[in-house]
Amino acid sequence: MIYKQVVEHYGTQQKMADAIGCSQTLVWRWLNGKAKMPTHFALKVEKLTNGKFKAVDLCSRLAEIEQIKTPSDN
């Protein structure tokens, strides 16, 4: 699971939470499938990790948006 990889990147759930500005409890909820990562946190993780973890992989809403075809895609 990608959330686990992000936590491993930071070392602990608390260090990840501190880095992105949320609570350790929220990180735990993502890890355990109790909540989905919001767009703003996913974008922050991507930026802080210099793209090692892509926001689209962390946030299901971004993945849905990415799959919407634009008229220029036809």
Backbone as ProteinMPNN parsed JSONL, in Angstrom:
{"seq_chain_A": "MIYKQVVEHYGTQQKMADAIGCSQTLVWRWLNGKAKMPTHFALKVEKLTNGKFKAVDLCSRLAEIEQIKTPSDN", "coords_chain_A": {"N_chain_A": [[0.844, -1.19, 0.0], [0.505, 2.192, -0.792], [0.381, 4.262, 1.119], [1.686, 3.211, 3.314], [4.267, 3.07, 2.313], [4.853, 5.775, 2.095], [4.833, 6.539, 4.798], [7.018, 5.0, 5.647], [8.994, 6.327, 4.24], [9.132, 8.733, 5.65], [9.662, 7.771, 8.173], [8.151, 7.51, 10.62], [4.651, 7.44, 11.576], [4.006, 9.763, 12.975], [6.064, 11.542, 12.227], [5.517, 11.816, 9.526], [2.982, 12.983, 9.695], [3.643, 15.409, 10.979], [5.22, 16.559, 8.987], [3.428, 17.015, 6.862], [1.409, 18.409, 8.019], [-0.805, 17.392, 9.54], [-2.71, 15.275, 11.804], [-1.352, 12.481, 13.658], [-3.214, 10.543, 14.049], [-4.899, 10.833, 11.846], [-3.183, 10.02, 9.787], [-2.912, 7.348, 10.557], [-5.543, 6.534, 10.085], [-5.661, 6.679, 7.275], [-3.783, 4.712, 6.629], [-5.082, 2.44, 7.553], [-7.348, 2.238, 6.052], [-9.581, 3.654, 6.87], [-10.143, 6.189, 6.173], [-9.934, 8.401, 3.348], [-7.206, 9.942, 1.677], [-7.214, 13.412, 1.476], [-7.216, 15.723, -1.308], [-5.52, 18.03, -0.965], [-3.591, 17.183, 0.914], [-2.437, 15.049, -0.463], [-1.28, 16.364, -2.649], [0.568, 17.892, -1.258], [2.261, 15.917, -0.166], [3.347, 14.898, -2.546], [4.78, 17.148, -3.432], [6.573, 17.623, -1.25], [8.078, 15.307, -1.299], [9.438, 15.506, -3.581], [8.189, 14.423, -5.846], [8.453, 11.684, -5.567], [6.347, 10.227, -4.539], [3.324, 10.182, -6.083], [0.623, 12.442, -6.269], [-1.735, 11.66, -7.503], [-1.715, 8.937, -7.093], [-2.106, 8.763, -4.417], [-4.521, 9.926, -3.805], [-7.744, 9.116, -4.409], [-9.698, 10.648, -5.632], [-8.289, 12.439, -7.26], [-7.277, 10.606, -9.059], [-9.624, 9.795, -10.329], [-10.363, 12.185, -11.589], [-8.21, 12.509, -13.317], [-8.719, 10.533, -15.154], [-10.812, 11.434, -16.649], [-11.667, 12.273, -19.844], [-10.624, 14.891, -21.939], [-11.883, 17.193, -24.451], [-9.759, 17.561, -26.26], [-8.45, 15.16, -26.131], [-9.592, 13.39, -27.864]], "CA_chain_A": [[0.0, 0.0, 0.0], [1.333, 3.386, -0.966], [0.457, 5.055, 2.348], [2.738, 2.596, 4.135], [5.543, 3.488, 1.73], [5.074, 7.184, 2.456], [5.217, 6.538, 6.213], [8.392, 4.491, 5.706], [9.846, 7.408, 3.739], [9.298, 9.7, 6.739], [10.169, 7.078, 9.356], [7.046, 7.174, 11.526], [3.39, 8.123, 11.284], [4.062, 11.104, 13.554], [6.94, 12.385, 11.405], [4.768, 12.128, 8.309], [1.937, 13.93, 10.085], [4.284, 16.703, 11.219], [5.708, 17.096, 7.713], [2.354, 17.477, 5.979], [0.493, 19.266, 8.76], [-2.035, 16.746, 10.001], [-2.509, 14.498, 13.027], [-0.921, 11.088, 13.508], [-4.45, 9.758, 13.967], [-5.365, 10.87, 10.461], [-2.284, 9.14, 9.03], [-3.319, 5.991, 10.911], [-6.812, 6.259, 9.394], [-5.336, 6.395, 5.871], [-3.101, 3.415, 6.588], [-6.012, 1.367, 7.881], [-8.512, 2.284, 5.181], [-10.717, 4.278, 7.553], [-10.359, 7.486, 5.53], [-9.182, 8.621, 2.113], [-6.379, 11.144, 1.756], [-7.734, 14.54, 0.703], [-6.387, 16.247, -2.388], [-4.47, 18.96, -0.535], [-2.498, 16.442, 1.539], [-1.769, 14.282, -1.517], [-0.427, 17.303, -3.39], [1.669, 18.283, -0.375], [3.192, 14.784, -0.121], [4.079, 14.869, -3.818], [5.73, 18.267, -3.451], [7.606, 17.444, -0.23], [8.932, 14.164, -1.637], [9.977, 15.782, -4.92], [7.56, 13.559, -6.832], [8.647, 10.248, -5.312], [4.985, 9.716, -4.395], [2.444, 11.008, -6.908], [-0.661, 12.781, -5.659], [-2.782, 10.87, -8.155], [-1.685, 7.6, -6.498], [-2.48, 8.895, -3.011], [-5.879, 10.466, -3.679], [-8.615, 8.488, -5.406], [-10.425, 11.705, -6.366], [-7.4, 12.906, -8.323], [-7.215, 9.541, -10.06], [-10.872, 9.883, -11.094], [-10.288, 13.38, -12.433], [-7.214, 12.268, -14.362], [-9.268, 9.624, -16.156], [-11.81, 12.128, -17.461], [-11.085, 12.712, -21.115], [-10.949, 16.243, -22.388], [-12.146, 17.193, -25.894], [-8.511, 17.454, -27.025], [-7.976, 13.779, -26.073], [-10.276, 12.586, -28.888]], "C_chain_A": [[0.885, 1.247, 0.0], [1.433, 4.229, 0.303], [1.561, 4.52, 3.259], [4.112, 3.016, 3.62], [5.866, 4.937, 2.076], [5.5, 7.278, 3.921], [6.657, 6.054, 6.356], [9.38, 5.545, 5.226], [10.147, 8.407, 4.859], [9.839, 9.068, 8.018], [9.093, 6.637, 10.327], [5.785, 7.905, 11.073], [3.433, 9.557, 11.797], [4.932, 12.035, 12.723], [6.263, 12.756, 10.094], [3.714, 13.182, 8.609], [2.517, 15.325, 10.291], [4.7, 17.36, 9.907], [4.585, 17.678, 6.862], [1.289, 18.301, 6.699], [-0.84, 18.649, 9.127], [-1.732, 15.984, 11.289], [-2.019, 13.088, 12.697], [-2.139, 10.19, 13.376], [-4.98, 9.722, 12.539], [-4.49, 9.986, 9.576], [-2.659, 7.687, 9.297], [-4.592, 5.608, 10.168], [-6.578, 5.96, 7.914], [-4.718, 5.011, 5.745], [-4.064, 2.247, 6.761], [-7.314, 1.415, 7.098], [-9.752, 2.888, 5.808], [-11.062, 5.637, 6.957], [-9.528, 7.532, 4.254], [-8.402, 9.919, 2.246], [-6.983, 12.243, 0.89], [-6.707, 15.06, -0.307], [-5.242, 17.109, -1.886], [-3.315, 18.253, 0.166], [-1.726, 15.628, 0.5], [-0.821, 15.17, -2.316], [0.777, 17.731, -2.557], [2.709, 17.168, -0.279], [4.015, 14.738, -1.401], [5.148, 15.962, -3.848], [6.885, 18.035, -2.479], [8.549, 16.281, -0.516], [9.533, 14.308, -3.031], [9.469, 14.795, -5.965], [7.777, 12.075, -6.64], [7.294, 9.55, -5.178], [4.055, 10.68, -5.119], [1.093, 11.212, -6.228], [-1.786, 11.924, -6.227], [-2.836, 9.444, -7.597], [-2.154, 7.609, -5.042], [-3.943, 9.276, -2.817], [-6.763, 9.905, -4.789], [-9.38, 9.528, -6.221], [-9.573, 12.252, -7.505], [-7.287, 11.865, -9.432], [-8.464, 9.562, -10.937], [-10.826, 11.057, -12.063], [-9.329, 13.156, -13.591], [-7.774, 11.401, -15.484], [-10.342, 10.265, -17.029], [-11.132, 12.642, -18.722], [-11.537, 14.129, -21.44], [-11.201, 16.194, -23.89], [-10.872, 17.05, -26.731], [-7.935, 16.046, -27.012], [-8.565, 12.923, -27.191], [-9.518, 12.521, -30.132]], "O_chain_A": [[1.884, 1.32, 0.715], [2.467, 4.853, 0.543], [2.28, 5.291, 3.895], [5.017, 3.286, 4.41], [7.023, 5.279, 2.32], [6.428, 8.018, 4.249], [7.433, 6.64, 7.111], [10.488, 5.641, 5.755], [11.279, 8.869, 4.998], [10.414, 9.763, 8.856], [9.119, 5.504, 10.808], [5.843, 8.857, 10.294], [2.949, 10.47, 11.126], [4.578, 13.198, 12.53], [6.415, 13.876, 9.607], [3.568, 14.156, 7.87], [1.945, 16.312, 9.828], [4.55, 18.57, 9.736], [4.761, 18.711, 6.216], [0.374, 18.829, 6.067], [-1.882, 19.299, 9.037], [-0.614, 16.046, 11.801], [-2.245, 12.576, 11.6], [-2.097, 9.184, 12.668], [-5.459, 8.685, 12.08], [-5.002, 9.279, 8.708], [-2.719, 6.882, 8.368], [-4.712, 4.486, 9.676], [-7.231, 5.078, 7.355], [-5.085, 4.234, 4.863], [-3.869, 1.184, 6.172], [-8.273, 0.72, 7.434], [-10.862, 2.659, 5.328], [-12.141, 6.174, 7.204], [-8.55, 6.8, 4.103], [-8.877, 10.88, 2.853], [-7.236, 12.032, -0.296], [-5.502, 14.856, -0.163], [-4.106, 16.943, -2.33], [-2.168, 18.678, 0.029], [-0.502, 15.529, 0.574], [0.303, 14.774, -2.621], [1.874, 17.912, -3.087], [3.91, 17.44, -0.307], [5.232, 14.562, -1.356], [6.286, 15.715, -4.246], [8.046, 18.228, -2.839], [9.683, 16.263, -0.037], [10.069, 13.351, -3.589], [10.211, 14.38, -6.855], [7.331, 11.277, -7.464], [7.118, 8.424, -5.645], [4.011, 11.866, -4.793], [0.503, 10.278, -5.686], [-2.688, 11.513, -5.496], [-3.891, 8.811, -7.627], [-2.552, 6.574, -4.507], [-4.534, 8.979, -1.779], [-6.549, 10.19, -5.967], [-9.676, 9.293, -7.392], [-10.083, 12.501, -8.598], [-7.209, 12.213, -10.611], [-8.375, 9.369, -12.15], [-11.211, 10.926, -13.225], [-9.605, 13.567, -14.718], [-7.352, 11.52, -16.634], [-10.736, 9.692, -18.045], [-10.136, 13.363, -18.655], [-12.694, 14.495, -21.233], [-10.775, 15.245, -24.548], [-10.917, 16.467, -27.814], [-7.03, 15.747, -27.791], [-8.07, 11.823, -27.436], [-9.956, 11.885, -31.091]]}, "name": "protein", "num_of_chains": 1, "seq": "MIYKQVVEHYGTQQKMADAIGCSQTLVWRWLNGKAKMPTHFALKVEKLTNGKFKAVDLCSRLAEIEQIKTPSDN"}
